[in-house]
Amino acid sequence: MIVRDVTLSFILFIPGFLSFIDDSKCPSSWTPSGDSCIKPFLRPLSSSEAEKTCVAEGGILLDCDRSGMVDDVADILRGFYDNGLHESTWLVSRRGGETPRAINRQSGKNYK
């Protein structure tokens, strides 16, 4: 059995002070999430490398404690799964240097 580690980094882009957002307000390859946009990266990075990547992309590391953000990230992960990336657990960064939160694929197509 071969075990493969995949690190997923999400960055958050806030396109101004909008009370709503549509797809056209997010840069290409970003996904709308509430009043922000998120973009996943599927390459292994340390926390400092992930932060530098986020800044270079014009964003910040995703804060999964924001209301509705976990649901949006779970939708993105579900899309990855449906397209053949069959990882069952993802670690998602949390604010303040806390231990990352694990989002697990439950039976069916749900991440929690």
C-alpha positions as CSV (number, residue, x, y, z in Angstrom):
1,M,0.0,0.0,0.0
2,I,1.4,3.4,-0.9
3,V,0.4,6.3,1.2
4,R,0.7,9.7,-0.4
5,D,0.5,13.0,1.4
6,V,-1.2,15.9,-0.3
7,T,-1.2,19.3,1.3
8,L,-4.0,21.7,0.3
9,S,-3.5,25.4,0.9
10,F,-6.3,27.9,0.4
11,I,-5.9,31.6,0.1
12,L,-8.5,34.2,0.7
13,F,-8.9,37.3,-1.5
14,I,-11.2,40.1,-0.5
15,P,-12.1,42.2,-3.5
16,G,-13.0,45.5,-1.8
17,F,-15.8,46.3,0.6
18,L,-18.7,44.6,-1.2
19,S,-21.8,43.4,0.6
20,F,-22.2,40.7,-2.1
21,I,-20.0,39.1,-4.7
22,D,-20.5,37.4,-8.0
23,D,-18.2,35.2,-10.1
24,S,-17.1,38.2,-12.2
25,K,-15.6,39.9,-9.1
26,C,-13.2,37.0,-8.4
27,P,-9.9,36.7,-10.3
28,S,-9.6,33.8,-12.8
29,S,-9.2,30.4,-11.1
30,W,-10.7,31.8,-7.8
31,T,-14.0,30.6,-6.3
32,P,-16.5,33.1,-4.7
33,S,-17.2,32.6,-1.0
34,G,-19.5,35.1,0.6
35,D,-17.8,38.5,0.2
36,S,-14.4,36.9,-0.6
37,C,-12.8,34.6,-3.1
38,I,-10.8,31.5,-2.4
39,K,-8.2,29.6,-4.3
40,P,-6.8,26.1,-3.5
41,F,-3.2,25.1,-4.1
42,L,-2.4,21.4,-4.3
43,R,1.3,21.4,-3.5
44,P,3.1,20.7,-0.3
45,L,4.2,23.9,1.5
46,S,5.3,24.9,5.0
47,S,3.2,27.4,6.8
48,S,5.6,30.2,6.0
49,E,5.8,29.2,2.3
50,A,2.0,29.0,2.2
51,E,1.8,32.5,3.7
52,K,4.3,33.9,1.2
53,T,2.4,32.3,-1.7
54,C,-0.8,33.9,-0.5
55,V,0.7,37.3,-0.3
56,A,2.2,36.9,-3.8
57,E,-1.2,36.0,-5.1
58,G,-2.7,39.1,-3.4
59,G,-4.5,37.2,-0.6
60,I,-4.2,35.9,2.9
61,L,-4.3,32.4,4.3
62,L,-7.9,31.1,4.6
63,D,-9.5,31.4,8.0
64,C,-11.8,28.4,8.3
65,D,-13.5,29.9,11.4
66,R,-15.4,32.4,9.2
67,S,-19.1,31.8,8.8
68,G,-19.9,29.6,5.8
69,M,-16.2,29.2,4.8
70,V,-16.0,25.6,5.8
71,D,-19.1,24.8,3.7
72,D,-17.5,26.5,0.7
73,V,-14.2,24.7,1.2
74,A,-16.1,21.4,1.5
75,D,-17.8,22.1,-1.8
76,I,-14.4,22.7,-3.5
77,L,-13.0,19.4,-2.0
78,R,-16.1,17.6,-3.2
79,G,-15.4,18.9,-6.7
80,F,-11.8,17.6,-6.4
81,Y,-13.1,14.2,-5.3
82,D,-15.6,14.1,-8.2
83,N,-12.8,14.8,-10.6
84,G,-10.6,12.0,-9.3
85,L,-8.5,13.4,-6.4
86,H,-9.6,10.8,-3.8
87,E,-8.1,12.2,-0.6
88,S,-10.3,11.4,2.4
89,T,-8.9,14.0,4.9
90,W,-7.6,17.5,4.4
91,L,-5.9,19.7,7.0
92,V,-7.0,23.3,6.7
93,S,-5.1,26.1,8.4
94,R,-6.7,28.0,11.3
95,R,-6.1,31.5,12.6
96,G,-3.6,32.4,15.4
97,G,-1.3,29.4,14.7
98,E,-3.8,26.9,16.2
99,T,-3.7,23.3,15.1
100,P,-5.1,22.9,11.6
101,R,-8.6,21.6,11.4
102,A,-9.2,18.3,9.7
103,I,-12.0,18.1,7.2
104,N,-13.0,14.4,6.7
105,R,-14.9,12.8,3.9
106,Q,-17.9,11.0,5.5
107,S,-20.0,8.3,3.9
108,G,-21.6,9.6,0.7
109,K,-20.2,12.9,-0.6
110,N,-20.0,15.0,2.5
111,Y,-17.0,16.6,4.2
112,K,-17.3,17.6,7.8
